[in-house]
Amino acid sequence: MSHADGSPTGVIHNIGYRGYDGERLTRRAITLGLYTHSLRGAFGLGRAARSKVVPIGMFVVLLLPAVVLAVVAVVGANMGQLDAPVVPYTRYAMIMQAALAIFVAVAAPQAVSLDLRFHSLPLYLARPLERVDYVRAKLAAMTTAVLILLAVPLVVLYLGSLAAGFDAGRESVDVAQALLGAVLFSAVLASLSVLIASFTSRRGFGIAAIVTVLALSYSIVSSLQGVVAFDADNSAAAGWIGLFSPMTLVDGVQVWAFGVTASTPAGPPSDLAGLVFLVVTLGVVALTYWALTRRYRKVKV
């Protein structure tokens, strides 16, 4: 096309655009990629330095006591004063629960609240990715992150016990039990924190809500257990109260399943109660997963 004098009206530039004809990722591969990305994000990896302060700081807070206890075990064994770890493996999560609560309170909103705030979900769903895949990837990433925080200190304690010359068979069984307990702690804490964070696009609100739920529930439950167990002299009733806090709930499962000492004023009062604790624990994970899938079916894209 040209003007009346023959000069062209415009020029078409060849910018070299080429369509993509390479291999396309499958739904499973994309879900795995989202899981990996979310797991890295839980520790602030790939983000600004300030995003790493809290998660890495909590990892250090959880790890340092284990290192100190491992050294104490070696020194105490060499002096003939110790023949077992100072702190049982199964109690470590309960002792360090404040650091765990802070970690999940920061990591869960980072994983899901920001996606709601910046409307990132449509970008994920533009690929062959379903809403349920998004939920599974986020839950799996958070569970793995919490498990790493718990498992690494437990392994350090175990290595310290072996270096101290404690009975290897006994220590191996004890740490295996604690790692199974760590899986339950991780699943429950991750599920609840992600569910809470999914209802707000404000990261600060998510952090406050998660800390409040975890800290307040444990404070109330442990206080009530103490009052009922010691003042009212009713350890059975005190044990049942442990059902109403995530930390005491999982600790009750450990007490029943492994026959370890409770980290609270009272554990499950019977085998039937222990079975109830286990069913409730699994039910919490299942119900939070169901609630999350319903929640994300309603998120507009």
N, C-alpha and C positions, 0 to 999 in steps of 0.2 A: 504494500500500500504506500502511496506517495502523494505529495502535494501536487498542485496544478503545474508547478514549475519543474516537477520531476524529482524534487528532493525527498528523501525518506521521512516518514512521520515518526518512526521509532526504530529501535534496534532490539532484537531479541538476543540476549546473552546466554551462551551455553555455560552454566555454572558447574557442570560436571556432576549433577546429582545422579546417584545410582540407587536403585532399590536394593534392599537387603535380601540376599538369596542364600545366606548361610544357615547353619543349624539353629533352630529355635529351641529354647529351653522348655522342658516339660513342666507340668503343674507341680510335680514332685520336686524337681530341681529348683523351681522358683520358691517353693515353700522352704526348702533347705537353705536357700540364699537369704530369705527373710529371717529365718532362725539364727543363722550365723551373724547377720547384721545386728539383730536385736541383742544377741549375747555379747557381742563386742560393745554395743552401746550401753549395756548394763554396767560395764566397767569404765565407761567413758573413752574407750579406744576409738580412734578415728575422729574424735571431737576436740574441742578446745581444751587447753590445760585445766581450766577451772572445772570442767565436767568430770575430770578424773580425781579431783581432790577427795570428795566424800567416798565414792566406791573403793578407791585404792586405799584410802585412809582406814575404812572399816575392815578391809582385808588385812591390813597391817595390825589393827587392833585385835582382830581375831587370832592372828598368827603368833604375835609376840608372846602371849601367855603360854602357848603351847611350847614355844622354843624354851622359855624359862623353865617350865615344868619338866621338859625333857632333860635339860641340864641338871636340874635338881635331882631327878631320878638317877642319873649317872653318878653324880657326886655322892648322893645318899647311899647308893648301892655299894660304891667303893669304900665308904666308911662303915659299911655294915649296918646302916640304920634303916634301910628301905628294902623291901622285897616285892613291892607292888607300886604302881603309879599313885601319886598323891591324889589325883582327881580321876575318878572313873571316867572312861571314855563316853559313856552314855549321858553323863551329866554336863558335858562341855557345852552343848547347845543351850541348855537352860542357864548356865552361868553367863554365857555371852549373848543372851537374847537381846539386850539393848542394842548392841552393834548390829545384830541381824535385823532388828526392826528398823533402824535408821537406814540400813542398806536397801531393804525392799521398799521403804517409803520413798527413797530417792529414785531407785531404778525402775519401779513400775510406772510412775507417771512419765518418766523419760521414754518408756517403751510404747505406751498407748495414748496418754493424754495429749502429747504433742502432735500425734497423728490426727487427733480430733480437732485440735486448735488450728492446724494448718491445712486441714482438709486433704490429707495425704491418702486416705483410703481409696478414693476414686483412681488414683494413680496405680495403686497396687492391683485393684480389680480390673484395670485395663489390660492386664496380662491374664493368661489362663490360670487365675487364682481365685478360689472361692472364699467367701467370708469365713467359713469354718476352717480353711487352711490358715487364714490370718490368725484366728484365735489359737489354733494349735501351735503355730510357730511362736507366738508371743508367750504362751504358757510354758512351752518346752524351754524356751530361752531363759525365762525367769527361774524356772525350776533348776536348770543346769547351773545358773549363776549362783544361786543360794547353795546348791550342793557343793560347788567348788569352794565356797567360803567355809563350809563345814568340813569337807573331806580333807583338805590340805592340812589343817591343824591336827586332825585326828591321825593322819599318817605320820606327822612329825612326832606326836606323842608316842605312837607305836614304835617308830624307829628309836626314839629315846629309851623306851622300855627294853628293846632288844639290845641296845648298846649297854644298858645297865645290867644285862644278864638275867633279867626276869624270865620266868618260864615262857618259852616261845609259844607253846601250844595254847596255854591259857590266854596269853595276850592276843594271839591271832583270833581266837574265838570272841574275845571281848571287843576287839576293834571291828570285827565283822558285824557284830550285833549293833554297835554304835553307828556304823555306816548304813545299815538298814534303817535305823532310826533317823539318820540324817536325810535319807531319801524321803521319809514321811514328813519330817519337818519342812524340807524344801518344797514338797508338793503342796502342803497346806498353806505355808506362808506365801508362796508364789501365787497360788490360785486366789486367795483372799485379796492380796494386794493388787493384782491385775484387775480383778472384778471391781474393787473400789475405785481404782484409777480410771476405769473405763466410763465412769459416770460424770467425769468432769474434764473439760478441756484446759483447765487452769492447773498447771503443775503444782503451784503452791497449795491449792486446795487439796489436791490428791495427797501430797506429802503429809499435810496436817491430819487428814482423815485417816490415813493408814496408821500413823503413829498413835493417834488417839485410840483407834480400835484395838491395836495390839497391846499398847501399854496399859490402857484403862481396863481392858478385860482381864489381863493378868493380875493387875493390882487388886481388883475387886475380888477375883476368884481366890487368889492366894490368901488375902486377908480373911475372907469368909471361911476358908478351910482352916486357918489358924484358930479362929474364934470357935468354930464348931468342934474341931478336933481336941483343943486343949481346954477351952473354957466350958464347953458343953459336954466334953468327954464322949464325943460320938464320932469316932474315926470313920465309920462306914458312911455316914451322911457326908462327912467332909470329903471322902474319896469321890462320891458321885458329883460333887460340885465341880470337880476338875473337868467335867464335860464342857464347861461353858467358856473356856479360854483356849485358843489354838495351841499355845505352848504346853499347858497342863494336859490338854487332850492327848497330844502325841507322847508326852512323857508318861502318861498313864498306859499307853500301848506298850512302851518299852518295859515298864514295870511288870506288866502282865505277861508279855511274851518272853522276856529274857530273865525274869526273876531278879532284876536289879533293884537297888534302893531308890525310892522316889526322891525327886528333887524338890518336892513340895511337901507341905505338912501331912498329906495323905494321898495314897495311890488308890487304884481300884480295889474295893473291899473283897472281891471274890473273882473266881474265874469267869463267872457269868458277866460280872461288871467289866472285866477286861475285854471280853468279847464285844460287849456293847461299845466300849471305847474304840475298838478297832473298826467296827461297823460305822460308827459316827465319823471317824477320821476319813474313811474311804467315801462315806456319803458327802462330807464337806467338799472333797475334791470333785466328785461327780456332779454335785449340785452347782458348784461354782462354774464348772465347764458348761453345764446346761444353761445357766443364767447368762454366761458370756455369749454363747451362740445366739440366744434370744436377743440380747442387747445389740449385737452387731447386725442382726437381721433388720433392726429398726433404724440403724444409722443411715441417713440419707446420703446418697452419692450423686 
